[in-house]
Amino acid sequence: MKQLRVSNIPLLVYGVTIFTIYSSMPRWLAGAVNPPSLPSLRDEKSFVKDETYLAPGAHLSFVCGSGKDPEGAYTMYPSNPQERLLLPIEDEDFESAVLKEVALRDRFRSDGLTIKFSRGGREDNYINIHYGINGVLLAKDPKNFSLNLACKYMPRNKNEKPFYRWLKVRFDALYPMAYGCESGNNMLFKNTAPFVPGFKVSDVDRVDCSLTLEPGMIFGIYCKPGEQLMPDHCFPGKRLQELNGDITPYANETEFYDSRRKINSRFQLFVVSDKGARTHFYHHCYCQGPQGSTKVLSIVNHIHSHILPQEYMAQHVTHPQETRYVVYNLYPGMMYHVVAPWRDWLDVGLLGKVRQRMVPTNFQKIYTGNPYRYNDALHFNDIFGSKHFDVLTKVMGPDRIRSLIYRSNGIVVLKVDTPLLYYDWVLKRHHGVRVDANMRLLFYLMPTDPYTYGCGVESTDLFRTDGFQISKQEENVSITECKVNPYLTSPVGFYCPKDHTLEPSNCFEEMINATNNEKVKLSDFAPFARSVESTNLKVADFHMSPRMKKDTKYTDTELKCSCIDKEGNTRAVITLDLRNPTDPAVIGEYA
């Protein structure tokens, strides 16, 4: 496999017709290896694999033939390069590799990297990638991350072999995914939540950028183009010295120097030591735009965050009929305690003496949905399924405390479209100056896994409840078994705790044939199934285009995965039923 480095050039065309690779420039780069030609129809080598590096300021074009070719058909992968990522190829098995797509944003985030593509029709299939000189790229595994592009040429003459091209695109100046805040809406950081449609950015209080530090955490701030990070580098050198190495700037091993690149003035990452920060402190930095600060990152070194509505409204409310929207991020390791007094009447700053109540009053419910519209309160288990995530209420002295506790090993799946939970602290007074004020405490709940059809060990709440078969046996130990036809209900999920044994360990890539108990590849029975990246569940997606459905070969063979505890007891089994979903007998069985 040949490696090519693309740096400091305005345009690179990586043509992938079956006959040639071409460049719009006289040469690719001084001193670079000349790009190899792709095999012609007469060449014996039908599979070529290349690797290239993109630096800030570079542009790459990947061309995969034309729909006008009368002698064969071209297919380009991944299916949607703006949203999907091909996993690295193994054993040069092209046909299996192009089926292994995952969600791109699960492994990669960016601002300043533009991906455009065209596929199908009678024009060229192409993928254009432009890496802006001030682009910011973050990956889950920056040392090994690559964008993988592929092209297949299938001759119409059945006596001729197909030809394959695989291009691995690596990047300079690649950073690790981190926690943090940004002034844009690029979803750069792990804890970034998208704005709900209709939700005004200007209405979101700055507390939505509060971070609680944990040992080993990487965190940072990103200001969009046209803004400046203040103070310079977020943590001045003197402040870092005071912290005695507890927090240090992140050293990027793949940093790239170009005099045109000015990203450090608005993007910084930091690392918390493995022992954590040893002193209590509060620090903030912010993005400065033409109209003032647009985003503030508040860094707090304690794990328990107490929310005090009375204190907050006394300090911030400016009008007797005002609603304040305050946003918090809920992700694994976070804990919030909402502390509101029991008594009805309180003094609240400029509002004076007002009557207060926290709603919903039912402690087992919370609001969800667009906070600008009316929403009914829902039970927690109608909004999310979870393990190691608790919502508790207790009375302590004069206060009633509602706690949202998302443990570091927490598992959460969302059952609703909007990942937003909220309470209302309502303040009213009808005599004198009329008061109708409200503090809306909004919590963006970060799910760890998708909501799927399936089962697992003691995990009923994590899965959907209809469209498949499920049973539970209670003997010496409880055993959960489920049977899913993934062509009827997809995606499919299976939960096996980390201290148990999953068999096979790569469930949904390999499974056990229920007929002969042999280990087989799922792709041999369901070639269009895709493994999905997930934190705690094993997940497979069987959604496919109408064209793929026509090519699907159904089978009566059932495939299984099992979860076995430390004592050797089988605790959960999932079975995939791969029969034709249009068969009336199959439909009736799962109705």
C-alpha positions as CSV (number, residue, x, y, z in Angstrom):
1,M,0.0,0.0,0.0
2,K,1.5,3.3,-1.0
3,Q,1.3,6.5,1.1
4,L,1.0,10.0,-0.2
5,R,1.0,13.2,1.7
6,V,-1.0,16.2,0.6
7,S,0.2,19.5,2.1
8,N,0.2,23.2,1.2
9,I,-1.5,22.7,-2.1
10,P,-4.8,24.2,-3.1
11,L,-6.2,21.2,-5.0
12,L,-5.6,17.4,-5.2
13,V,-7.7,15.3,-7.5
14,Y,-7.6,11.6,-6.6
15,G,-9.2,10.1,-9.7
16,V,-10.4,6.6,-9.3
17,T,-11.5,5.5,-12.6
18,I,-10.6,2.0,-13.4
19,F,-8.0,3.1,-16.0
20,T,-6.1,6.0,-14.4
21,I,-5.5,8.2,-11.4
22,Y,-5.1,11.8,-12.4
23,S,-4.2,15.1,-10.9
24,S,-5.3,18.6,-11.9
25,M,-1.7,19.7,-11.2
26,P,1.4,18.8,-13.1
27,R,2.5,16.8,-10.1
28,W,1.1,16.0,-6.7
29,L,3.8,17.3,-4.4
30,A,7.5,17.7,-4.7
31,G,9.2,14.6,-3.6
32,A,6.0,12.6,-3.2
33,V,5.5,9.2,-4.7
34,N,3.9,9.4,-8.0
35,P,0.3,8.1,-7.7
36,P,0.0,4.6,-9.2
37,S,-2.3,3.9,-12.0
38,L,-5.4,1.8,-11.3
39,P,-5.5,-1.6,-13.1
40,S,-6.9,-1.7,-16.5
41,L,-9.3,-4.4,-17.5
42,R,-6.3,-6.4,-18.6
43,D,-4.4,-6.2,-15.4
44,E,-4.3,-9.2,-13.1
45,K,-4.4,-7.2,-9.9
46,S,-8.1,-6.4,-9.3
47,F,-7.7,-4.7,-5.8
48,V,-5.6,-1.7,-5.1
49,K,-5.3,0.0,-1.7
50,D,-3.7,3.4,-1.1
51,E,-3.3,5.8,1.8
52,T,-2.9,9.6,1.8
53,Y,-2.6,12.4,4.3
54,L,-4.5,15.7,4.2
55,A,-3.1,18.8,5.9
56,P,-5.0,22.0,6.6
57,G,-5.5,24.0,3.4
58,A,-5.6,20.8,1.2
59,H,-8.4,19.6,-1.1
60,L,-8.9,16.0,-2.3
61,S,-11.2,14.7,-5.0
62,F,-12.1,11.0,-5.1
63,V,-13.7,10.1,-8.5
64,C,-15.4,6.7,-8.9
65,G,-16.2,6.4,-12.6
66,S,-19.2,7.6,-14.6
67,G,-22.8,6.4,-14.9
68,K,-22.4,6.7,-18.7
69,D,-19.9,3.8,-18.9
70,P,-21.6,1.2,-21.3
71,E,-19.2,-1.6,-20.3
72,G,-19.7,-1.7,-16.6
73,A,-21.2,-0.1,-13.4
74,Y,-19.5,1.9,-10.7
75,T,-20.5,1.9,-7.0
76,M,-19.0,4.3,-4.5
77,Y,-18.8,3.9,-0.7
78,P,-19.7,4.9,1.9
79,S,-23.4,5.4,1.2
80,N,-23.4,9.0,2.5
81,P,-19.9,10.2,3.3
82,Q,-21.3,13.3,5.1
83,E,-23.0,11.0,7.7
84,R,-21.5,7.6,7.5
85,L,-18.0,6.2,8.0
86,L,-16.5,3.0,6.5
87,L,-14.5,1.0,9.1
88,P,-10.9,0.1,8.2
89,I,-10.7,-2.9,5.8
90,E,-9.5,-6.2,7.2
91,D,-7.9,-9.1,5.2
92,E,-8.6,-7.2,1.9
93,D,-12.2,-8.5,2.0
94,F,-13.7,-5.6,0.0
95,E,-17.2,-7.0,-0.2
96,S,-17.5,-7.3,3.6
97,A,-15.7,-4.1,4.3
98,V,-18.0,-1.8,2.3
99,L,-21.0,-3.1,4.4
100,K,-19.3,-2.0,7.7
101,E,-20.6,1.5,8.1
102,V,-21.0,3.4,11.3
103,A,-22.3,6.9,12.1
104,L,-19.5,9.4,11.3
105,R,-20.2,11.7,14.3
106,D,-19.8,8.8,16.8
107,R,-16.1,8.8,15.9
108,F,-15.3,12.2,14.3
109,R,-16.4,15.8,14.7
110,S,-15.2,18.9,12.7
111,D,-15.6,22.5,11.8
112,G,-13.9,23.6,8.6
113,L,-13.9,20.2,6.9
114,T,-16.3,20.2,3.9
115,I,-17.4,17.0,2.3
116,K,-19.4,17.1,-0.9
117,F,-20.4,14.1,-3.0
118,S,-22.5,13.0,-6.0
119,R,-23.5,9.5,-6.8
120,G,-25.7,7.7,-9.3
121,G,-27.3,9.2,-12.4
122,R,-25.3,9.6,-15.5
123,E,-22.6,11.9,-14.1
124,D,-19.3,11.1,-12.3
125,N,-19.5,9.6,-8.8
126,Y,-17.2,11.7,-6.7
127,I,-16.4,12.7,-3.1
128,N,-14.7,16.1,-2.6
129,I,-13.0,16.8,0.7
130,H,-11.8,20.3,1.6
131,Y,-9.7,20.8,4.8
132,G,-9.8,24.5,5.6
133,I,-6.6,26.1,6.7
134,N,-8.2,26.8,10.1
135,G,-10.2,23.6,10.3
136,V,-10.6,21.9,13.6
137,L,-10.9,18.1,13.5
138,L,-11.5,15.8,16.6
139,A,-11.6,12.0,16.5
140,K,-12.4,9.4,19.1
141,D,-9.1,7.7,18.3
142,P,-6.9,10.3,16.6
143,K,-3.9,8.0,16.3
144,N,-5.8,5.5,14.2
145,F,-8.6,7.5,12.7
146,S,-9.1,7.6,8.9
147,L,-11.8,8.4,6.4
148,N,-12.1,5.4,4.2
149,L,-13.4,5.7,0.6
150,A,-14.0,2.9,-1.8
151,C,-15.0,2.3,-5.4
152,K,-16.1,-0.9,-7.2
153,Y,-16.3,-1.5,-10.9
154,M,-18.5,-4.4,-12.1
155,P,-18.0,-5.3,-15.8
156,R,-21.2,-6.1,-17.6
157,N,-19.4,-9.0,-19.1
158,K,-20.0,-11.8,-16.5
159,N,-16.7,-13.5,-17.5
160,E,-14.7,-10.6,-16.2
161,K,-13.8,-10.0,-12.6
162,P,-14.9,-6.8,-10.6
163,F,-12.2,-4.2,-9.8
164,Y,-11.8,-2.5,-6.4
165,R,-10.2,0.7,-5.2
166,W,-9.8,1.6,-1.5
167,L,-8.4,4.9,-0.3
168,K,-7.5,5.5,3.4
169,V,-7.4,9.3,4.2
170,R,-5.5,10.4,7.3
171,F,-5.3,13.9,8.6
172,D,-2.7,16.2,10.1
173,A,-3.5,18.3,13.1
174,L,-6.1,15.9,14.5
175,Y,-7.3,16.3,18.1
176,P,-9.0,13.9,20.5
177,M,-12.7,14.2,21.2
178,A,-13.2,16.2,24.4
179,Y,-15.7,17.8,26.7
180,G,-16.2,21.5,26.3
181,C,-18.1,24.4,24.9
182,E,-18.4,26.1,21.5
183,S,-20.0,29.3,20.2
184,G,-21.2,27.7,17.0
185,N,-23.5,24.7,16.6
186,N,-21.1,22.2,15.1
187,M,-21.5,19.5,17.8
188,L,-17.7,19.5,18.3
189,F,-17.6,18.3,21.9
190,K,-18.9,15.1,23.5
191,N,-21.3,17.0,25.7
192,T,-22.6,19.3,23.0
193,A,-26.3,19.3,22.6
194,P,-28.1,20.5,19.4
195,F,-30.5,23.4,19.8
196,V,-34.2,22.3,19.7
197,P,-36.0,23.8,16.6
198,G,-37.5,27.2,17.6
199,F,-35.2,27.5,20.6
200,K,-33.4,30.8,20.6
201,V,-29.7,30.7,21.3
202,S,-29.9,34.2,22.9
203,D,-32.3,32.8,25.5
204,V,-29.9,30.1,26.8
205,D,-28.2,31.2,29.9
206,R,-24.4,30.8,30.1
207,V,-24.6,28.1,32.7
208,D,-25.0,25.6,29.8
209,C,-21.3,25.7,29.5
210,S,-20.5,24.6,33.0
211,L,-18.0,21.7,33.2
212,T,-17.1,19.6,36.3
213,L,-13.6,18.2,36.0
214,E,-12.8,14.5,36.4
215,P,-9.4,12.8,36.5
216,G,-7.9,12.3,33.0
217,M,-10.6,14.4,31.3
218,I,-9.7,16.3,28.1
219,F,-11.7,19.6,27.9
220,G,-11.7,22.8,25.9
221,I,-13.4,25.7,24.2
222,Y,-13.9,26.6,20.6
223,C,-14.8,30.1,19.3
224,K,-16.3,30.3,15.8
225,P,-14.5,32.3,13.1
226,G,-14.6,36.1,13.7
227,E,-14.4,35.7,17.5
228,Q,-11.5,35.7,20.0
229,L,-10.8,33.5,23.0
230,M,-10.5,35.5,26.2
231,P,-8.3,35.5,28.1
232,D,-5.6,34.4,25.7
233,H,-5.3,30.6,25.7
234,C,-8.2,30.4,28.3
235,F,-5.8,29.6,31.2
236,P,-3.0,32.2,31.5
237,G,0.4,30.8,32.3
238,K,0.3,32.1,35.9
239,R,-3.0,30.3,36.5
240,L,-1.6,27.0,35.3
241,Q,1.4,27.4,37.6
242,E,-1.0,27.9,40.5
243,L,-2.6,24.5,39.7
244,N,0.8,22.7,39.9
245,G,0.3,20.5,36.9
246,D,-3.2,19.4,37.7
247,I,-4.3,21.0,34.4
248,T,-2.0,21.2,31.4
249,P,-2.4,22.3,27.7
250,Y,-3.0,19.4,25.4
251,A,0.1,18.6,23.4
252,N,-1.0,17.5,19.9
253,E,1.5,15.0,18.5
254,T,0.2,15.6,15.0
255,E,0.2,19.4,15.2
256,F,0.8,21.1,11.9
257,Y,2.6,24.4,11.3
258,D,1.5,26.9,8.6
259,S,1.8,30.6,9.0
260,R,-1.7,31.0,7.7
261,R,-3.2,28.8,10.4
262,K,-4.5,31.0,13.3
263,I,-6.6,28.5,15.2
264,N,-4.8,28.8,18.5
265,S,-6.4,32.2,19.1
266,R,-9.9,30.7,19.4
267,F,-9.4,27.0,20.2
268,Q,-7.7,25.4,23.2
269,L,-7.7,21.9,24.8
270,F,-6.5,21.0,28.2
271,V,-5.9,17.7,30.1
272,V,-6.7,17.0,33.8
273,S,-4.1,14.9,35.5
274,D,-4.9,11.3,36.2
275,K,-5.1,12.2,39.9
276,G,-7.6,15.0,39.2
277,A,-7.4,18.6,40.3
278,R,-6.5,18.6,44.0
279,T,-7.9,22.0,45.0
280,H,-11.4,23.5,44.8
281,F,-11.5,26.3,42.2
282,Y,-13.7,28.1,39.7
283,H,-12.4,29.5,36.4
284,H,-14.0,30.8,33.3
285,C,-13.0,31.9,29.8
286,Y,-15.2,33.1,26.9
287,C,-15.6,33.8,23.2
288,Q,-15.5,37.5,22.4
289,G,-17.4,38.6,19.3
290,P,-18.1,42.0,17.7
291,Q,-21.2,42.4,19.9
292,G,-19.6,41.1,23.1
293,S,-19.2,37.6,24.7
294,T,-21.1,34.8,23.0
295,K,-20.2,31.8,25.0
296,V,-18.7,31.3,28.4
297,L,-16.9,28.1,29.6
298,S,-17.2,27.8,33.4
299,I,-14.9,25.2,34.9
300,V,-15.7,23.9,38.4
301,N,-13.6,21.4,40.3
302,H,-16.3,19.5,42.2
303,I,-18.6,16.8,41.2
304,H,-21.8,17.7,43.0
305,S,-23.6,20.7,41.4
306,H,-26.3,22.3,43.5
307,I,-28.8,24.4,41.7
308,L,-30.4,27.1,43.8
309,P,-33.4,28.6,42.0
310,Q,-34.1,31.2,44.7
311,E,-30.5,32.5,44.7
312,Y,-30.3,32.5,40.9
313,M,-33.5,34.4,40.3
314,A,-32.7,36.9,43.0
315,Q,-29.5,37.7,41.1
316,H,-30.7,37.6,37.5
317,V,-34.4,38.4,37.2
318,T,-35.0,41.9,35.7
319,H,-38.7,41.9,35.0
320,P,-41.8,40.7,37.0
321,Q,-43.1,38.8,34.0
322,E,-39.8,37.1,32.9
323,T,-38.9,33.5,32.0
324,R,-35.3,32.5,32.5
325,Y,-34.0,29.5,30.5
326,V,-31.1,27.8,32.2
327,V,-29.5,24.8,30.5
328,Y,-27.4,22.1,32.0
329,N,-25.8,19.0,30.4
330,L,-26.4,15.6,31.8
331,Y,-23.8,13.0,30.8
332,P,-22.2,10.1,32.6
333,G,-20.5,11.2,35.8
334,M,-22.7,14.3,36.3
335,M,-25.0,14.9,39.3
336,Y,-27.4,17.8,39.9
337,H,-29.4,18.7,43.1
338,V,-32.2,21.2,42.6
339,V,-32.8,22.8,46.0
340,A,-36.1,24.6,46.5
341,P,-37.6,25.7,49.8
342,W,-40.7,24.0,51.1
343,R,-42.6,27.1,52.2
344,D,-45.0,28.8,49.8
345,W,-43.9,32.5,50.2
346,L,-40.4,33.8,49.6
347,D,-38.4,37.0,49.1
348,V,-36.8,36.8,45.6
349,G,-34.7,39.9,44.8
350,L,-36.5,42.6,42.8
351,L,-39.7,40.6,42.7
352,G,-40.2,40.9,46.5
353,K,-42.4,38.4,48.3
354,V,-43.8,35.9,45.8
355,R,-45.6,32.5,46.0
356,Q,-43.4,29.7,44.6
357,R,-43.9,26.1,43.5
358,M,-41.8,23.6,41.6
359,V,-43.7,21.7,38.8
360,P,-44.5,19.1,38.0
361,T,-45.5,18.4,41.5
362,N,-45.6,14.7,40.9
363,F,-42.1,13.6,41.7
364,Q,-42.2,10.7,39.3
365,K,-42.7,13.0,36.3
366,I,-40.9,15.7,34.4
367,Y,-41.5,17.8,31.3
368,T,-39.9,17.0,27.9
369,G,-40.1,18.5,24.4
370,N,-39.7,22.0,22.9
371,P,-39.6,24.4,25.9
372,Y,-41.4,27.1,23.9
373,R,-44.5,25.0,23.7
374,Y,-46.9,23.5,26.1
375,N,-45.9,20.0,27.1
376,D,-47.6,17.5,29.4
377,A,-45.5,16.0,32.2
378,L,-44.5,12.4,31.5
379,H,-43.3,9.6,33.7
380,F,-39.5,9.1,33.6
381,N,-39.8,5.6,32.1
382,D,-41.9,7.0,29.2
383,I,-39.0,9.3,28.3
384,F,-35.9,7.2,28.8
385,G,-34.7,3.7,29.8
386,S,-31.8,3.5,32.1
387,K,-29.4,1.6,34.4
388,H,-27.4,3.5,37.0
389,F,-29.3,6.8,36.4
390,D,-31.6,7.9,39.2
391,V,-34.0,10.7,39.8
392,L,-34.6,11.1,43.6
393,T,-36.5,13.4,45.9
394,K,-35.9,14.0,49.6
395,V,-36.7,16.6,52.2
396,M,-33.8,18.1,54.1
397,G,-34.7,20.7,56.7
398,P,-36.6,23.6,55.1
399,D,-35.7,22.4,51.6
400,R,-37.1,19.9,49.1
401,I,-34.3,18.4,46.9
402,R,-34.7,16.8,43.5
403,S,-31.6,15.0,42.4
404,L,-30.7,13.8,38.9
405,I,-27.8,11.3,39.3
406,Y,-26.1,10.0,36.2
407,R,-23.4,7.7,37.4
408,S,-20.1,7.2,35.4
409,N,-21.2,3.7,34.5
410,G,-24.7,4.9,33.6
411,I,-26.7,3.6,30.6
412,V,-29.4,5.7,29.0
413,V,-31.5,5.2,25.9
414,L,-34.0,7.8,24.8
415,K,-37.6,6.9,24.0
416,V,-38.6,10.4,22.8
417,D,-37.2,12.5,19.9
418,T,-36.1,15.5,22.0
419,P,-33.3,14.8,24.6
420,L,-34.6,17.6,26.8
421,L,-36.0,17.3,30.4
422,Y,-37.1,20.3,32.4
423,Y,-38.6,21.6,35.6
424,D,-40.4,24.9,36.1
425,W,-39.9,27.0,39.2
426,V,-43.0,29.2,39.1
427,L,-43.2,32.6,40.9
428,K,-46.5,34.4,41.1
429,R,-48.1,37.3,42.9
430,H,-51.6,38.8,42.1
431,H,-51.6,41.8,44.5
432,G,-49.5,44.9,44.0
433,V,-47.2,44.6,41.0
434,R,-48.3,41.4,39.2
435,V,-45.6,38.8,39.2
436,D,-45.6,35.9,36.7
437,A,-42.0,34.8,36.5
438,N,-40.5,31.4,35.8
439,M,-37.1,29.7,36.0
440,R,-37.1,26.9,33.5
441,L,-34.4,24.4,34.4
442,L,-33.5,22.5,31.2
443,F,-31.4,19.3,31.2
444,Y,-30.0,18.0,28.0
445,L,-29.8,14.2,28.6
446,M,-27.0,12.6,26.7
447,P,-27.9,9.0,25.8
448,T,-25.2,6.4,25.8
449,D,-26.9,3.9,23.4
450,P,-29.7,3.8,20.8
451,Y,-33.3,2.6,21.6
452,T,-33.5,-0.9,19.9
453,Y,-35.6,-4.1,19.6
454,G,-34.0,-6.8,21.7
455,C,-33.1,-7.9,25.2
456,G,-30.3,-8.5,27.7
457,V,-29.4,-9.3,31.3
458,E,-31.9,-7.6,33.7
459,S,-32.4,-4.7,31.2
460,T,-36.0,-4.7,30.1
461,D,-36.2,-0.9,30.4
462,L,-33.5,-0.4,27.8
463,F,-35.5,-2.0,24.9
464,R,-38.7,-1.5,23.0
465,T,-41.6,-3.6,24.2
466,D,-43.4,-4.7,21.0
467,G,-42.7,-6.1,17.5
468,F,-40.7,-9.1,18.7
469,Q,-40.9,-12.0,21.1
470,I,-39.5,-12.0,24.6
471,S,-39.7,-14.4,27.6
472,K,-38.1,-14.7,31.0
473,Q,-37.5,-17.9,32.9
474,E,-37.0,-17.9,36.7
475,E,-35.2,-21.0,37.8
476,N,-31.9,-21.0,39.8
477,V,-31.1,-17.8,37.9
478,S,-33.2,-15.7,35.6
479,I,-32.8,-16.1,31.9
480,T,-34.1,-13.6,29.3
481,E,-34.7,-14.8,25.8
482,C,-35.9,-12.8,22.8
483,K,-36.5,-13.5,19.1
484,V,-36.4,-10.7,16.6
485,N,-37.0,-10.6,12.8
486,P,-34.7,-7.6,12.0
487,Y,-36.4,-7.1,8.6
488,L,-39.6,-6.3,10.5
489,T,-38.1,-4.4,13.4
490,S,-34.7,-2.6,13.3
491,P,-32.2,-1.7,14.8
492,V,-31.6,-4.8,16.9
493,G,-29.8,-4.6,20.3
494,F,-28.3,-7.0,22.9
495,Y,-27.0,-6.1,26.4
496,C,-24.4,-8.2,28.1
497,P,-22.8,-6.6,31.2
498,K,-19.0,-6.0,31.1
499,D,-18.3,-8.5,33.8
500,H,-20.2,-11.2,31.9
501,T,-19.0,-13.1,28.8
502,L,-20.6,-12.4,25.4
503,E,-20.6,-15.3,23.0
504,P,-19.5,-14.6,20.3
505,S,-17.5,-11.6,21.6
506,N,-18.2,-9.7,18.4
507,C,-22.0,-10.4,18.4
508,F,-23.8,-9.2,15.2
509,E,-20.5,-9.6,13.3
510,E,-20.3,-13.2,14.2
511,M,-23.2,-15.3,15.6
512,I,-24.0,-18.9,16.5
513,N,-25.9,-21.0,13.9
514,A,-28.8,-22.4,15.9
515,T,-29.0,-25.5,13.7
516,N,-25.4,-26.8,14.2
517,N,-24.0,-24.5,17.0
518,E,-21.2,-23.4,14.6
519,K,-19.9,-19.8,14.6
520,V,-20.7,-18.0,11.4
521,K,-20.5,-14.5,10.0
522,L,-23.7,-12.5,10.0
523,S,-22.7,-11.0,6.6
524,D,-22.9,-14.5,5.0
525,F,-26.6,-14.6,5.9
526,A,-27.5,-10.9,5.9
527,P,-25.0,-9.0,3.8
528,F,-26.7,-5.7,4.1
529,A,-26.8,-5.7,8.0
530,R,-24.5,-3.1,9.5
531,S,-22.9,-3.1,12.9
532,V,-23.6,0.2,14.8
533,E,-21.2,1.9,17.2
534,S,-22.7,1.8,20.7
535,T,-21.2,2.2,24.2
536,N,-22.9,-0.6,26.1
537,L,-25.1,-2.5,23.7
538,K,-24.3,-4.6,20.7
539,V,-26.4,-3.1,17.9
540,A,-27.1,-4.1,14.2
541,D,-29.1,-2.0,11.7
542,F,-31.0,-3.9,9.0
543,H,-32.6,-0.8,7.3
544,M,-32.0,-0.9,3.6
545,S,-33.0,0.7,0.4
546,P,-35.8,-0.8,-1.9
547,R,-33.0,-1.9,-4.3
548,M,-31.3,-3.8,-1.5
549,K,-34.5,-5.4,-0.4
550,K,-34.9,-6.9,-3.9
551,D,-31.5,-8.5,-3.7
552,T,-31.9,-9.9,-0.2
553,K,-31.9,-13.7,0.2
554,Y,-34.0,-14.7,3.2
555,T,-33.3,-17.9,5.1
556,D,-34.9,-20.2,7.7
557,T,-31.6,-20.4,9.6
558,E,-31.7,-18.8,13.0
559,L,-28.6,-17.1,14.5
560,K,-28.0,-16.5,18.2
561,C,-25.8,-14.6,20.7
562,S,-25.6,-15.4,24.4
563,C,-24.5,-13.7,27.6
564,I,-23.0,-15.9,30.3
565,D,-22.3,-14.8,33.9
566,K,-19.1,-15.5,36.0
567,E,-20.6,-18.8,37.3
568,G,-21.1,-20.1,33.7
569,N,-24.9,-19.6,33.7
570,T,-26.5,-18.4,30.5
571,R,-28.4,-15.2,31.5
572,A,-29.7,-13.9,28.1
573,V,-30.1,-15.1,24.5
574,I,-31.1,-13.2,21.4
575,T,-32.2,-15.0,18.3
576,L,-32.4,-13.4,14.8
577,D,-35.1,-14.8,12.6
578,L,-34.0,-14.1,9.0
579,R,-37.2,-15.2,7.2
580,N,-39.0,-13.1,4.6
581,P,-40.9,-10.3,6.5
582,T,-43.7,-10.3,3.9
583,D,-44.6,-14.0,4.6
584,P,-48.0,-13.9,6.3
585,A,-46.9,-16.6,8.7
586,V,-44.0,-14.4,9.8
587,I,-46.1,-11.3,10.1
588,G,-48.7,-13.2,12.2
589,E,-46.0,-14.6,14.5
590,Y,-44.8,-11.1,15.4
591,A,-48.1,-9.2,15.3
